[in-house]
Amino acid sequence: MVTKSYSSAQPLCHNNDHAALIQFKQSLSLRENASGDPSAYPKVASWKLGRDSDCCTWDGVECNQDTGHVIGLVLNSSFLYGSIDSNSSIFNLVHLQTLNLADNDFNYSRIPSEIIRFSMLSTLNLSWSVFCGQIPSEISGLSKLVSLDLSRNHDLAYYARFLKLEKPGLRGLVQNLTNLKELDLSRVDFSSQVPENLGNLTSLRSLRLKNCGLYGEFPTAIFHLPNLEILSAPDNENLTGSLPEFHQYSPLEILLLYNTSFSGVLPYSIGNLSSLSVLDLGACQFSSYLPASLNNLTLLTYLFLDNNQFSGKIPILESLSQLTMLSLSDNKLDGGDMFWLGKLTKLTTLDLHFAHLSGEIPSSFANLTQVVEIDLSNNQLAGEIPSWITNMTQAISIYLSSNQFQGQIPSSFSQLKHLDSLSLAYNKLSGTVEAGIFLGMKNLTWLQLGENHITLLNNNKTNDTLPRFRILFLENCNITEFPHFLRFQDELEALSLTDNKIHGKIPEWVSNMSKETLGLIDFRGNMLEGFEQLPEVLPWVNLGILDLTNNMLRGPLPVPSLKIFIYRVSSNFLTGEISSSFCGMSDVLTLDLSNNNMRGTIPPCLGNLSSLLVLDLKGNKFSGSILQTYKEGNNLRMIDLSQNLLEGQIPRSLVNCINLEILDLGDNQIEDTFPFWLGALPRLRILVLRSNRFNGAVKGPIINQDFPELRIIDLSNNGFIGNLPLGWNAMKTADVDQVAYLKANTTILMQELEWDLGFDYTMTITTKSVKTNYEKILNVFIAVDLSSNKFKGEIPYSIGSLKGLQSLNLSNNDLIGPIPPSLGQLSRLESLDLSRNKLSGEIPTQLVLLNFLAVISLSFNNLSGPVPKGKQFDTFQNDSYVGNSALCGEPLSRRCGDRGKAPPLTIKQGDDSEFPSGVDWVVICLGLGSGLVVGLISGRILATRKHEWFVQKFGIKKENGRR
């Protein structure tokens, strides 16, 4: 029998134990920040030195009533700080049965091997206590352990795991611990498989292995442990496995496997887990349908199946009357009519975004009066926002964005006094909206109204009654001036006023707004002319994202803080040079100064910004040489220096850009030979050297490893000579099942928000001196433009191996010989320009096989014979063949068999091709309607469209509490 109170006349504390405890106390100090529990207090403060002080009465100390030995030391959350080493007096307490030092700070101490001296120990808890290093093998010798918790000794900011379990591994650790009932090694670094012998721990009730670096197949036997109530192994992304058939009367109460690679189906027998209260299988790889037997789990309070591949109809789950949290988002489910949800009146969290919901919100949702957070975003919900939504009086977060809602925004939103977050963006809401609806909601910090058809009216409310916004997105709200209420906002973290009608200069008071907190400013797509008072450095000290594109800004570049991640000021009238201050922006990911009037040389330091992903300086008047130094380890994925006045040679240091995917140096004055050494770049997909002064022969890939990913090459309008360079391996196939836009993606954390960042790669193509900027490029688009050079010889038959080609332009060269019939093998070809060469012979009839060929130009050659007929060739007009005097047949006026000769035509080499160069063929292709695939693929590849940067490139997520 254990007790903590003893007769003062008969103290039971042994002198050795008393001394050991006092020495242990004296070896440590007390720090309030050493414990995180709000109920923490310094238990050892009651420990007094002296004979009359009975240690068995001290806080956190338990003694055996018969022997007086200390058998329990429970000092969790006691503000303890310091180190524990092998000489610590605590190891003199050899009769300990319970040791709990959780939630303290032992300053990266290693767990001493002397722990083996606690041979009687049944409970050991060292969690949340900043231990580090290898877990000693001696713990496996504590055979009487019933509960072992070494969890969460990790970095709280970056989740780096401090404790490791390598030798022995998990198998060796538990082989002798056959009495274990509770095992928690969450965030201990195993980096190993889950051993089969865990399935032998028949007494085990709770197994927690969250975020341990586990991989491989999870042993099925663990699911069938006869006493297991809690199984938690989430956040092990490489851990695979499937759910077994569950037998009746399983004691399992909590099953957490989210963010793993578990896959397969959800077995119908899951309905046998009658004790289950928590089920989280989110962010796995489960598929197939959701079994109707889920409706049998009547004790469930928490059900998360989001981010899987579940399909089919969502089953009726009306019997889950205890459910408080439900997420079925991000699957392939058919939401159907979810009227039954109105019966789950205890729901506090409902997450159905990307759940394929359609129609109006079911009226039964009006019964969900306890809802705190509801997310119905990214569906096809329509109709008006129902007035009964104000029944959700406890609501803190309501997300209805990216649906088809119409009508006006209900003014009754103002009645939701607890509301913190409201997102109505990307719907079809209309009408005039008084800002006062939201300005009276004092708890509102997150408001998204953008991209509807509303007009937001200004409001002159003063500081006394305004909410303190953190996130404010008011894109395309017909705002004509900076809203007055912004004057009083000092806690903003993100502000977007994109695509409004704000004109003139940015008022000085805007520069004084939220100086310490503002992390994102997006004012693109207005008519702003600059700042009333442009400071030397913008005043927002934590500014990470600044987008001022598509305005009318004049003067020098605004200089942001050194913490900037995304800096975009393209398509303005900015002048001057790039400030040396930009050299100190070590965290910048995107630097986009394109399409301005900047001059001077490009600072060499920009090539040394190790975090930089995208460098876009096109469309300015920069002069001098190209950046000469790119240091090893850089992360550059896109470099666009086109349309400037740069000269010199391409620097060899570009081979250090091993992540580079697009290099555009077109429209400059570079004088060099072909940079064949760029073939060593493993990810280079797009190479544009158009309209420079390149010369010499161009070698194709010398070995198969050269240019392994090159899919678009534009060498037009240079002085290249020799035979045609062909044979790019990546052009031989196109994976049309994996269609996506090319972009640079990354994720950053600013304050408490995680931002998914993406910068779409762009491509500029010249057509008869007209430059067109395409803002999206599909990964399946493959094109070759070698026009307007001095290439000679024949078109090689091997060109037929480039089966992924969609655009081929060899015009305006000195090519001779026949058109190779192998071009008929290019089944994806949609544009072909061979004009203004010296090609001869007949047009191969194999070209008729090109079902997607939308535009062809064979004009101004020496071709003869009949024009092929059938399929796409029946749509081509006379100008596709003009200048070939010996050609005959429709659509030409000369019939085959006519003996008269047409007057000779003079071909002047060097003239611009009559056929559009580059890839502007796409626009023509769409007009000719050459088939469904052409319309879909081509239109998506290069349709010039309004830049949708903020929403498409930034996905914003609050930190998920469960993760």
Secondary structure, 3 states (H helix, E strand, C coil): CEECCCCCCCCCCCHHHHHHHHHHHHCCEECHHHCCCCCCCCHHHHCCCCCCCCHHHCCCEEEECCCCCEEEEECCCCCEECCCCCCCHHHHCCCCCEEECCCCECCCEECCHHHHHCCCCCEEECCCCCEEEECCHHHHHCCCCCEEECCCCECCCCCCECEECCCCCHHHHHCCCCCCCEEECCCCECCCECCHHHHHCCCCCEEECCCCCCEEECCHHHHHCCCCCEEECCCCCEEEECCCCCCCCCCCCEEECCCCEEEECCCHHHHHCCCCCEEECCCCEEEECCCHHHHHCCCCCEEECCCCEEEEECCCCCCCCCCCEEECCCCEEECCCCHHHHHCCCCCEEECCCCCCEECCCHHHHHCCCCCEEECCCCEEEEECCHHHHHCCCCCEEECCCCEEEECCCHHHHHCCCCCEEECCCCEEEEEEECHHHHCCCCCCEEECCCCEEEEECCCCCHHHCCCCCEEECCCCCCCCCCHHHHHCCCCCEEECCCCCCEEEECHHHHCCCCCCCCEEECCCCEEEEECCCCCCCCCCCCCEEECCCCCCEECCCCCCCCCCEEECCCCEECCCCCHHHHHCCCCCEEECCCCCCCCCCCHHHHHCCCCCEEECCCCCCEEECCCCCCCCCCCCEEECCCCEEEECCCHHHHHCCCCCEEECCCCEECCECCHHHHHCCCCCEEECCCCCCEEECCCCCCCCCCCCCCEEECCCCEEEECCCCCCHHHHCCCCCCCCECEEEEEEEECCEEEEEEEECCEEEEECCEEEEECCCECCCCEEECCCCEEEEECCHHHHHCCCCCEEECCCCEEEECCCHHHHHCCCCCEEECCCCEEEECCCHHHHHCCCCCEEECCCCEEEEECCCCHHHHHCCHHHCCCCCEEECCCCCCCCCCCCCCCCCCCCCCCCCCCCCCCCHHHHHHHHCCCHHHHHHHHHHHCCCCCCHHHHHEEEEECCCCC
